[in-house]
Amino acid sequence: MMFVSEPPRSGDPGGTSKGIEERSDCVRAACEFLAGRVSAPVRIAQALPDHKESWAVESFRIAGFLKVGDLMYMKRVGVEPHNPHPSNSWPKGVEITAFAELAHQSEHAAHAAVVNALDRSYEGTLDCPELCGLRDTADVAQSHRATGEFDPTLWWIVKLDGIPHGCLLLNPCRELRSVELVYLGLSPALRGSGLARGLLSWGLSRAAKGRSNWDVTCAVDSRNTPALKLYRGLGFREGARRVALVKVLGNPKA
């Protein structure tokens, strides 16, 4: 994650344009350093400036960052939903399997199932589609694990006829007394079936055990109308907005 300093109250010495130029030069130099690290080169740099910080957005743009979406941060007060979805009423052929259950048999197979589920859920996605192909999906799965506290009992793989077609990933954060909806995605074959709402309610009812007074947070692309409708319908309310920017520093598949 990259950050840039905000202009002083009196304004940037030399004016706004000069300040943006200096910031972009610093960002560019930092990216070159990170990409050139021998022991652990960085593949992707990310920035999430507030949508009102035009000076920051422009600095990253000039430094070669690509805008991949406007993120809306949402929060729901209280984890437990009003109407948890019974697990025996999923659409025909759908099976929900916990990561912990798969990992008990094989950690490698469990991780592979998440990667396959993510890949299928990216097909035709409305959530930052510009990111597709920029990152190795296995790395994405690892970054999801690093968000908050990974709890394998709160990660679920959605299978259709035995094949991963989506997933629901929830990570608790003890310090903030919140549960983060890290990812919810389904393949085109399952979209529009009503599964997403039932799955999220069902998952939150399980995350509520011992956490009923915790909040639930998530971030969603403002263009993702179906997701916004789902979250609003389940009591999520909008908060901050940030511009998502990324820059590829090396071969993402390397």
Rosetta silent file (secondary structure, phi, psi, omega in degrees, C-alpha in Angstrom):
SEQUENCE: MMFVSEPPRSGDPGGTSKGIEERSDCVRAACEFLAGRVSAPVRIAQALPDHKESWAVESFRIAGFLKVGDLMYMKRVGVEPHNPHPSNSWPKGVEITAFAELAHQSEHAAHAAVVNALDRSYEGTLDCPELCGLRDTADVAQSHRATGEFDPTLWWIVKLDGIPHGCLLLNPCRELRSVELVYLGLSPALRGSGLARGLLSWGLSRAAKGRSNWDVTCAVDSRNTPALKLYRGLGFREGARRVALVKVLGNPKA
SCORE:     score description
SCORE:     0.000 S_00000001
   1 L     0.000  135.074 -178.630    0.000    0.000    0.000 S_00000001
   2 L  -116.490  144.252  179.256    1.339    3.442   -0.943 S_00000001
   3 L  -130.538  154.950  173.034    0.556    6.812    0.609 S_00000001
   4 L  -129.233  150.906 -178.564    1.488   10.400   -0.239 S_00000001
   5 L   -73.644  145.146  179.542    1.614   13.400    2.077 S_00000001
   6 L   -80.379  157.849  179.619   -1.185   15.916    1.865 S_00000001
   7 L   -64.682  147.379  174.846   -0.521   19.552    0.914 S_00000001
   8 L   -64.972  161.640 -178.028    0.166   21.948    3.782 S_00000001
   9 L   -59.255  -30.656 -179.680   -2.670   24.297    4.756 S_00000001
  10 L   -81.283   -3.605 -178.900   -0.878   27.154    3.064 S_00000001
  11 L    97.045  160.050  179.829   -0.659   25.165   -0.168 S_00000001
  12 L   -69.423  136.092  173.439    2.239   23.429   -1.912 S_00000001
  13 L   -58.807  126.463 -178.605    5.373   25.546   -2.412 S_00000001
  14 L    92.306   -5.137  176.864    5.410   26.369   -6.099 S_00000001
  15 L   102.091  169.029 -176.198    1.707   25.716   -6.500 S_00000001
  16 H   -61.072  -44.875 -177.271   -0.597   22.713   -6.838 S_00000001
  17 H   -62.516  -40.626  179.149    0.847   21.448  -10.131 S_00000001
  18 H   -65.171  -40.792  179.226    4.375   21.489   -8.748 S_00000001
  19 H   -63.439  -42.076  178.446    3.264   19.600   -5.640 S_00000001
  20 H   -64.171  -41.032  179.176    1.547   16.925   -7.718 S_00000001
  21 H   -61.661  -43.562 -179.664    4.638   16.573   -9.909 S_00000001
  22 H   -66.234  -40.369  178.855    6.896   16.104   -6.875 S_00000001
  23 H   -65.418  -43.020 -179.556    4.582   13.533   -5.330 S_00000001
  24 H   -64.663  -35.361  176.869    4.328   11.561   -8.555 S_00000001
  25 H   -63.879  -41.488  178.995    8.136   11.552   -8.866 S_00000001
  26 H   -65.729  -41.974  178.721    8.428   10.162   -5.338 S_00000001
  27 H   -63.317  -43.627 -179.292    5.802    7.493   -6.037 S_00000001
  28 H   -61.852  -43.179  179.858    7.532    6.501   -9.274 S_00000001
  29 H   -65.042  -39.977  178.985   10.899    6.201   -7.504 S_00000001
  30 H   -64.393  -39.316  178.980    9.355    4.104   -4.717 S_00000001
  31 H   -64.752  -40.595  178.553    7.783    1.770   -7.290 S_00000001
  32 H   -63.885  -38.641  178.367   11.110    1.314   -9.054 S_00000001
  33 H   -65.528  -46.734 -177.831   12.752    0.440   -5.747 S_00000001
  34 H   -64.412  -39.337 -179.621   10.049   -2.071   -4.801 S_00000001
  35 H   -68.884  -25.615 -176.393   10.099   -3.721   -8.227 S_00000001
  36 L   -92.150    0.806  178.993   13.872   -4.063   -8.059 S_00000001
  37 L   -63.591  131.522 -176.354   14.046   -5.849   -4.721 S_00000001
  38 L   -80.954  -45.272 -174.211   15.945   -9.097   -5.208 S_00000001
  39 L   -70.597  -42.367 -178.079   14.814  -11.062   -2.152 S_00000001
  40 L  -148.242   76.754 -178.978   11.085  -10.246   -2.350 S_00000001
  41 L   -64.411  141.956  179.087   10.105   -8.076   -5.313 S_00000001
  42 L   -88.264  132.312 -176.479    6.701   -6.398   -5.087 S_00000001
  43 L   -93.415  -34.798 -175.919    4.391   -7.199   -8.018 S_00000001
  44 E  -133.568  131.553  172.447    1.482   -4.817   -7.394 S_00000001
  45 E  -106.906  141.476 -176.195    1.356   -1.401   -5.731 S_00000001
  46 E  -130.757  146.408  175.512   -1.989   -0.142   -4.463 S_00000001
  47 E  -139.460  143.601 -178.910   -3.334    3.201   -3.293 S_00000001
  48 L  -133.176   63.655  179.515   -6.739    4.077   -1.845 S_00000001
  49 L   -69.330  153.515  174.369   -6.964    7.877   -1.546 S_00000001
  50 E   -59.590  143.230 -175.728  -10.200    9.521   -0.458 S_00000001
  51 L   -63.945  -17.337  177.690  -12.307   10.412   -3.492 S_00000001
  52 L   -85.051  -12.477 -177.065  -12.111   14.088   -2.455 S_00000001
  53 L   -87.521   72.278 -176.652   -8.282   14.094   -2.516 S_00000001
  54 H   -61.581  -31.930  179.480   -7.908   14.990   -6.168 S_00000001
  55 H   -64.039  -36.697  179.184   -4.267   15.962   -5.644 S_00000001
  56 H   -73.251  -45.764  179.770   -3.472   12.410   -4.487 S_00000001
  57 H   -57.436  -43.505 -178.710   -5.474   10.723   -7.251 S_00000001
  58 H   -68.990  -36.425  179.362   -3.704   12.836   -9.873 S_00000001
  59 H   -62.154  -44.910  179.461   -0.271   12.176   -8.357 S_00000001
  60 H   -69.187  -36.867  179.707   -0.757    8.413   -8.611 S_00000001
  61 H   -61.846  -45.749  179.978   -2.253    8.688  -12.098 S_00000001
  62 H   -64.290  -31.741  179.532    0.791   10.572  -13.386 S_00000001
  63 L   -78.218    2.198  175.295    3.028    7.958  -11.723 S_00000001
  64 L    99.655   12.151  178.689    1.380    5.278  -13.859 S_00000001
  65 L   -80.739  145.957  179.136   -1.346    3.969  -11.582 S_00000001
  66 E  -104.332  131.528  175.449   -4.564    2.632  -13.107 S_00000001
  67 E   -77.103  125.904 -178.275   -7.933    3.444  -11.584 S_00000001
  68 E  -112.979    1.629  176.727   -9.801    0.180  -11.038 S_00000001
  69 E   155.311  164.647  171.238  -12.900    1.505   -9.312 S_00000001
  70 E  -104.756  113.960 -175.945  -14.504    3.765   -6.748 S_00000001
  71 E   -89.213  133.774  175.792  -14.865    1.791   -3.537 S_00000001
  72 E  -107.352  122.028  179.311  -17.772    2.343   -1.195 S_00000001
  73 E   -91.889  128.188 -174.751  -17.124    1.281    2.389 S_00000001
  74 E  -124.784  153.903 -179.247  -20.219   -0.073    4.118 S_00000001
  75 E  -141.904  143.386  174.711  -21.032   -1.138    7.666 S_00000001
  76 E  -120.728  130.926  179.423  -23.786   -3.050    9.367 S_00000001
  77 L   -83.800  115.296 -179.247  -24.360   -2.685   13.110 S_00000001
  78 L    94.696  132.643 -176.117  -24.595   -6.159   14.610 S_00000001
  79 L   -80.311  -43.460 -168.202  -23.466   -9.417   13.037 S_00000001
  80 L   -72.238  126.675  178.391  -26.516  -11.620   13.449 S_00000001
  81 L   -78.105  165.285 -179.572  -29.107  -11.378   10.640 S_00000001
  82 L   -76.553  -37.756 -174.958  -32.843  -11.426   11.236 S_00000001
  83 L  -130.085   78.626  177.418  -33.601  -14.369    8.971 S_00000001
  84 L   -60.309  141.079 -174.900  -30.691  -16.811    8.570 S_00000001
  85 L   -83.019  126.876  178.319  -31.134  -19.011    5.509 S_00000001
  86 L   -67.149  138.121 -173.821  -31.579  -22.742    6.198 S_00000001
  87 H   -68.770  -14.062 -177.765  -28.821  -24.784    4.628 S_00000001
  88 H   -90.592    9.384 -178.285  -31.263  -27.321    3.177 S_00000001
  89 H  -119.970   26.163  174.854  -32.858  -24.835    0.794 S_00000001
  90 L   -69.187  159.346  176.323  -29.973  -24.011   -1.524 S_00000001
  91 L   -57.801  157.404 -178.075  -30.668  -24.203   -5.278 S_00000001
  92 L   -56.410  132.718  178.027  -30.500  -27.646   -6.861 S_00000001
  93 L    86.585   -5.862 -177.278  -26.961  -28.966   -7.188 S_00000001
  94 E   -91.812  134.837  177.466  -25.498  -26.388   -4.769 S_00000001
  95 E  -133.562  133.592  179.045  -23.400  -27.504   -1.820 S_00000001
  96 E  -106.005  118.771 -177.012  -21.731  -25.203    0.733 S_00000001
  97 E  -120.394  130.133  179.117  -18.488  -26.609    2.139 S_00000001
  98 E   -72.347  142.328  176.297  -16.397  -25.012    4.887 S_00000001
  99 H   -56.670  -40.467 -178.385  -12.715  -24.406    4.174 S_00000001
 100 H   -59.288  -38.333  179.894  -11.929  -26.035    7.518 S_00000001
 101 H   -66.260  -42.605  178.653  -13.636  -29.236    6.406 S_00000001
 102 H   -68.033  -40.814 -177.892  -11.660  -29.357    3.161 S_00000001
 103 H   -66.764  -28.491  177.036   -8.400  -28.457    4.897 S_00000001
 104 H   -61.278  -31.865  178.101   -8.895  -31.300    7.365 S_00000001
 105 H   -85.842  -43.459 -179.189   -8.560  -33.639    4.388 S_00000001
 106 L  -164.212  116.081  178.152   -5.955  -31.612    2.457 S_00000001
 107 H   -60.930  -40.012 -179.981   -4.730  -28.034    2.971 S_00000001
 108 H   -62.864  -44.667 -179.483   -3.553  -27.954   -0.643 S_00000001
 109 H   -65.548  -37.278  179.099   -6.953  -29.077   -1.961 S_00000001
 110 H   -64.538  -44.034  179.154   -8.727  -26.497    0.199 S_00000001
 111 H   -65.287  -40.530  179.347   -6.536  -23.691   -1.118 S_00000001
 112 H   -63.334  -36.731  179.242   -7.004  -24.917   -4.700 S_00000001
 113 H   -64.866  -40.086  177.281  -10.779  -24.918   -4.213 S_00000001
 114 H   -63.338  -45.711  179.704  -10.691  -21.260   -3.107 S_00000001
 115 H   -60.243  -45.634  179.207   -8.559  -20.312   -6.108 S_00000001
 116 H   -63.640  -39.853  178.659  -10.899  -22.118   -8.504 S_00000001
 117 H   -63.842  -43.533  178.760  -13.937  -20.515   -6.861 S_00000001
 118 H   -62.094  -46.664 -178.803  -12.399  -17.060   -7.155 S_00000001
 119 H   -57.122  -44.783 -179.620  -11.497  -17.594  -10.810 S_00000001
 120 H   -69.272  -33.187 -179.563  -15.049  -18.589  -11.730 S_00000001
 121 H   -72.672  -18.843  179.341  -16.528  -15.713   -9.737 S_00000001
 122 L   -76.924  -15.413 -177.796  -14.371  -13.231  -11.689 S_00000001
 123 L   -66.070  115.490  179.859  -16.151  -14.093  -14.946 S_00000001
 124 L    68.384   22.074 -177.461  -18.214  -11.043  -15.862 S_00000001
 125 L   -65.311  149.517  175.142  -17.638   -9.487  -12.430 S_00000001
 126 L  -103.496    1.149 -177.149  -18.807   -5.932  -11.708 S_00000001
 127 L   -99.964   97.570 -178.697  -16.402   -5.565   -8.784 S_00000001
 128 L    49.108   59.160 -178.308  -13.272   -3.815  -10.076 S_00000001
 129 H   -61.784  -21.828  179.400  -13.156   -5.798  -13.349 S_00000001
 130 H   -63.591  -19.053  179.874  -10.023   -3.905  -14.358 S_00000001
 131 H   -76.728  -20.305 -176.089   -8.111   -6.015  -11.813 S_00000001
 132 L   -58.636  127.073  179.580   -8.813   -9.244  -13.666 S_00000001
 133 L    88.851  -11.448 -179.773   -5.587  -10.688  -15.022 S_00000001
 134 L   -83.490  -23.560 -175.920   -3.364   -8.256  -13.122 S_00000001
 135 L  -126.421  147.206  172.241   -2.849  -10.558  -10.142 S_00000001
 136 L   -72.189  129.771 -174.891   -2.209  -14.248   -9.708 S_00000001
 137 H   -61.346  -32.862  177.290   -5.344  -15.672   -8.089 S_00000001
 138 H   -62.604  -37.453  176.994   -3.316  -17.724   -5.621 S_00000001
 139 H   -68.467  -37.051  177.616   -1.751  -14.488   -4.373 S_00000001
 140 H   -61.358  -43.989  179.512   -5.207  -12.922   -4.097 S_00000001
 141 H   -60.864  -39.809  178.691   -6.347  -15.828   -1.929 S_00000001
 142 H   -66.470  -38.371  179.310   -3.336  -15.352    0.331 S_00000001
 143 H   -66.946  -34.223  176.006   -4.053  -11.623    0.659 S_00000001
 144 H   -63.708  -38.811  179.058   -7.637  -12.455    1.676 S_00000001
 145 H   -64.560  -30.673 -175.590   -6.258  -14.707    4.422 S_00000001
 146 L   -83.170   -3.523  179.452   -4.097  -11.845    5.695 S_00000001
 147 L   -83.882  117.511 -177.240   -7.085   -9.506    6.168 S_00000001
 148 L    64.705 -135.168 -179.799   -7.982   -9.404    9.857 S_00000001
 149 L  -115.834  121.095  179.373   -7.807  -12.867   11.441 S_00000001
 150 L   -71.125  124.256  176.894   -8.152  -15.904    9.220 S_00000001
 151 L  -126.279  106.633 -175.288  -10.740  -18.319   10.597 S_00000001
 152 H   -62.403  -15.732  178.066  -11.147  -21.420    8.389 S_00000001
 153 H   -82.275   -9.157 -179.905  -14.607  -22.042    9.858 S_00000001
 154 H  -110.910   14.345  172.350  -15.815  -18.723    8.395 S_00000001
 155 E  -112.047  130.191 -179.452  -14.659  -19.421    4.839 S_00000001
 156 E  -129.315  140.200  175.278  -17.061  -21.346    2.612 S_00000001
 157 E  -101.261  131.118  177.253  -16.738  -22.756   -0.882 S_00000001
 158 E   -97.537  117.017 -179.894  -19.879  -22.799   -3.029 S_00000001
 159 E  -108.640  140.160  173.140  -19.961  -25.894   -5.232 S_00000001
 160 E  -118.120  116.294 -176.251  -22.312  -26.544   -8.125 S_00000001
 161 L    53.143   39.871  175.339  -22.483  -30.215   -9.067 S_00000001
 162 L    84.541   -0.568 -177.486  -19.263  -30.759   -7.126 S_00000001
 163 E  -112.543  133.345  178.870  -17.283  -27.947   -8.822 S_00000001
 164 E   -59.403  126.266 -179.176  -16.272  -24.684   -7.040 S_00000001
 165 E  -130.141    9.430  179.174  -18.402  -21.836   -8.401 S_00000001
 166 E   165.994  178.061  179.693  -18.020  -19.171   -5.727 S_00000001
 167 E  -161.221  158.071  172.652  -17.154  -18.458   -2.123 S_00000001
 168 E  -124.483  121.305 -176.634  -17.997  -16.465    0.977 S_00000001
 169 E  -121.859  116.705  177.811  -15.007  -15.302    3.033 S_00000001
 170 E  -119.258  132.364  178.369  -15.488  -13.675    6.447 S_00000001
 171 E  -125.821  123.554  176.393  -12.592  -12.614    8.681 S_00000001
 172 E   -75.691  154.214  174.235  -13.052  -11.363   12.262 S_00000001
 173 E  -131.699  101.429 -173.057  -11.022   -8.459   13.629 S_00000001
 174 L   -61.720  -41.306 -176.377  -10.859   -8.668   17.398 S_00000001
 175 L   -61.435  -39.061 -178.145   -9.317   -5.210   17.918 S_00000001
 176 L   -94.073   -1.863 -177.259  -12.130   -3.441   16.056 S_00000001
 177 L    50.706   53.542 -179.096  -14.821   -5.848   17.261 S_00000001
 178 E  -143.879  160.129  172.985  -15.948   -6.346   13.692 S_00000001
 179 E  -116.250  126.654  179.552  -16.272   -9.032   11.065 S_00000001
 180 E   -96.177  129.470  170.316  -15.080   -8.124    7.583 S_00000001
 181 E   -79.310   92.595 -174.981  -16.860   -9.442    4.551 S_00000001
 182 E   -69.614  -42.360 -179.151  -13.617  -10.044    2.690 S_00000001
 183 E  -161.862  138.290  170.063  -15.216  -11.529   -0.405 S_00000001
 184 E  -139.620  116.733 -178.910  -18.528  -12.804   -1.712 S_00000001
 185 E  -151.539  143.605  178.785  -18.657  -13.909   -5.325 S_00000001
 186 E  -128.891  153.362  177.276  -20.530  -16.374   -7.499 S_00000001
 187 L   -71.997  163.960  177.444  -20.016  -17.590  -11.040 S_00000001
 188 L   -54.952  -29.553 -178.105  -22.431  -16.508  -13.803 S_00000001
 189 L   -66.438  -21.537 -176.725  -24.148  -19.903  -13.479 S_00000001
 190 L  -111.681   -8.422 -179.583  -25.341  -19.023   -9.947 S_00000001
 191 L   -69.718  146.237  178.541  -25.985  -15.294  -10.216 S_00000001
 192 L    81.094    4.653 -177.888  -29.582  -14.172  -10.074 S_00000001
 193 L   -93.049   -5.824 -175.072  -30.692  -17.295   -8.196 S_00000001
 194 L    84.975   -0.178 -176.966  -31.120  -15.560   -4.838 S_00000001
 195 H   -65.965  -38.854 -174.535  -28.262  -17.608   -3.447 S_00000001
 196 H   -58.714  -44.960 -179.147  -26.061  -14.625   -2.528 S_00000001
 197 H   -64.540  -47.690  179.867  -28.545  -13.162   -0.049 S_00000001
 198 H   -63.711  -38.901 -179.067  -29.267  -16.496    1.597 S_00000001
 199 H   -65.732  -44.111 -178.793  -25.585  -17.405    1.694 S_00000001
 200 H   -67.071  -43.052  177.464  -24.520  -14.128    3.295 S_00000001
 201 H   -60.996  -43.444  179.466  -27.306  -14.258    5.905 S_00000001
 202 H   -62.005  -44.809 -179.965  -26.434  -17.868    6.629 S_00000001
 203 H   -65.957  -40.742 -179.853  -22.726  -17.065    6.963 S_00000001
 204 H   -67.436  -32.381  178.298  -23.319  -14.068    9.220 S_00000001
 205 H   -64.264  -31.187  177.036  -25.529  -16.139   11.503 S_00000001
 206 H   -80.875  -33.491  176.602  -22.539  -18.428   12.062 S_00000001
 207 H   -69.853  -19.187 -176.824  -20.089  -15.560   12.470 S_00000001
 208 L   -72.068  -15.830 -177.597  -22.408  -14.182   15.159 S_00000001
 209 L   -60.281  110.333 -178.503  -21.451  -16.909   17.632 S_00000001
 210 L    79.071    3.537 -176.773  -19.787  -14.977   20.436 S_00000001
 211 L  -136.040   27.471 -171.845  -19.793  -11.805   18.310 S_00000001
 212 L   -62.608  -22.260  179.338  -23.440  -10.730   18.197 S_00000001
 213 L  -100.479   12.874  176.084  -22.587   -7.136   19.158 S_00000001
 214 L   -86.077  158.323  175.392  -19.821   -6.812   16.560 S_00000001
 215 E   -91.054  165.016  173.885  -20.204   -4.810   13.346 S_00000001
 216 E  -119.586  132.365 -179.316  -19.833   -6.133    9.819 S_00000001
 217 E  -124.521  155.953  175.445  -17.814   -4.162    7.274 S_00000001
 218 E  -160.978  165.692  174.217  -17.160   -4.475    3.561 S_00000001
 219 E  -128.027  137.449 -176.042  -15.970   -2.540    0.533 S_00000001
 220 E  -141.157  144.140  176.104  -17.741   -2.695   -2.822 S_00000001
 221 E   -63.422  129.887 -177.667  -17.260   -1.139   -6.244 S_00000001
 222 L   -63.568  -15.522  177.532  -19.831    1.647   -6.627 S_00000001
 223 L   -84.400  -10.658 -175.482  -20.651    0.260  -10.110 S_00000001
 224 L   -85.175   76.828 -175.878  -21.688   -3.099   -8.660 S_00000001
 225 H   -58.093  -44.405  179.030  -25.413   -2.381   -8.453 S_00000001
 226 H   -60.136  -40.671 -179.937  -26.507   -5.962   -7.555 S_00000001
 227 H   -66.771  -42.228  178.791  -24.037   -6.108   -4.651 S_00000001
 228 H   -61.022  -41.529  178.836  -25.097   -2.687   -3.357 S_00000001
 229 H   -63.139  -41.977  178.862  -28.746   -3.763   -3.459 S_00000001
 230 H   -61.376  -51.102 -175.648  -27.886   -6.961   -1.562 S_00000001
 231 H   -66.136  -42.524  177.859  -25.901   -5.202    1.162 S_00000001
 232 H   -61.436  -38.610  179.922  -28.415   -2.406    1.633 S_00000001
 233 H   -66.631  -22.029  179.145  -31.174   -4.988    1.897 S_00000001
 234 L  -101.356   14.657  172.559  -29.286   -6.708    4.712 S_00000001
 235 L    93.886    7.553  176.752  -28.820   -3.515    6.705 S_00000001
 236 L   -76.298  142.220  178.071  -25.436   -2.271    5.489 S_00000001
 237 E  -123.195  148.203 -174.019  -25.065    1.519    5.342 S_00000001
 238 E   -77.900  145.256  177.375  -22.660    3.567    3.270 S_00000001
 239 E  -129.021 -119.864 -176.959  -19.686    5.356    4.751 S_00000001
 240 E   -71.928  159.171  174.159  -16.414    6.562    3.244 S_00000001
 241 E  -126.191  138.768  178.686  -15.546    6.406   -0.449 S_00000001
 242 E  -136.143  152.523  177.933  -12.100    5.828   -1.847 S_00000001
 243 E   -92.154  124.126 -179.964  -10.560    5.622   -5.291 S_00000001
 244 E   -90.749  122.005 -178.116   -8.867    2.264   -5.935 S_00000001
 245 E  -129.346  138.445  178.573   -5.623    2.630   -7.893 S_00000001
 246 E  -137.855  156.907  174.526   -3.054   -0.021   -8.786 S_00000001
 247 E  -140.025  127.310  176.157    0.200   -0.284  -10.669 S_00000001
 248 E   -78.766  123.298 -177.864    1.788   -3.518  -11.912 S_00000001
 249 L  -100.721  -13.451 -179.972    5.467   -3.469  -10.974 S_00000001
 250 L  -161.439 -172.405  179.290    6.403   -6.813  -12.457 S_00000001
 251 L   -71.107  112.395 -177.336    4.975   -9.904  -14.045 S_00000001
 252 L   -62.911  -19.297 -179.684    1.970  -10.839  -11.827 S_00000001
 253 L   -91.705   -5.740 -175.598    2.314  -14.487  -12.850 S_00000001
 254 L   -70.715    0.000    0.000    6.009  -14.658  -11.972 S_00000001
